[in-house]
Amino acid sequence: MLCPGCGSLRALHHLLHGHVIVAFRFNPVLVPLIPILLCWALVNWLRKTEGQQHKFAPSKSLFWVLLSLVLVFTVWRNIPGTLLATLPQ
């Protein structure tokens, strides 16, 4: 069984070398998630440098949407014969 993180290291390697499409083929969840996480970290850092006390936290609905997408991706990539089952390992 393949986890949602399978192929993440290879995807990250290809991203660092500028091969976005190849990285997406290895893990299509990681590639769009990285800019989201970077933006969240940047906003938190900017708020901290401005002296604001409250951290920027995503809403609970966004958390559940992302969790649902990861779960659907995990199930879909483990069904034989589907598009995601043919991703490189």
N, C-alpha and C positions, 0 to 999 in steps of 0.2 A: 504494500500500500504506500502510495506517495503522499507525503505531507504537503501543506501549502508552501513550505519553505524549500522544497526540493528544487534544485536548480538555482537557488538564490546566489550562491557564491559565484557560479559561472556567469549569471546575469550581471552581478556587480562587477566582475572582471571585465566583461564586454562593455558595460557602461563607462567604466573608467578609461577604456580605450576608444570611446566614442562610437561604439557599434550599438546604437539604441535598438534597432530592429532585431538584431541577433539576441540582445539581452531580453527583449520582450518575448522572443520565442522560448527562452529558457524558463522564465517565470513572469507571466503577464500580470501578476498581482504586485510584485515588487516594484516594477518600473514606474507605474503611476503613483505608488504609495510613497516613494522617496521624495518627490517634490512636496507632497502634502506634509510629510514629517519635517522637512527642512523649513517650510514656511511656518509651521507651528513652533519650531525651535527658535526661529528668527523673531517671531512676534513675542515669545516669552523673554528672549534676551533683551529686546528693545524695551519692553515694559519694565524689566528689572533695572536696566541702565537709567531709565527715567525716574526711578524711585517709586514706582507703583507697587503696591503690596500684593494685589490679586494677580494670580497667574491666569493666563488665558487658557481656558479649558474648553475643549469641544463639547457640544451638547450631547446628551445621552442618546438622542436619536441618531446622530452621526456615528457614535460608537456602535450602536446596534446595526446600522446599515453596513458599516465596514466589516463587522463580525459576520453578518449574514453573507456578504460577498465572499469572504474568505472560506466560509463553510461550503457555500455552493461551488466555489472553485475546487475545493478539496474533493468533494463528492464527484463533480463532473470529470475531473482529471483521472479518477480511478474507475470510471466506467469504460470497459473495453469497447473500442470501435468509435469513440467520440473524438471530436477534433482535439480536445485538450489531452486525451490519452496518447496522442501521437507526438507530444512535445518531447524534445530531447531530454534525456535523463541526466 
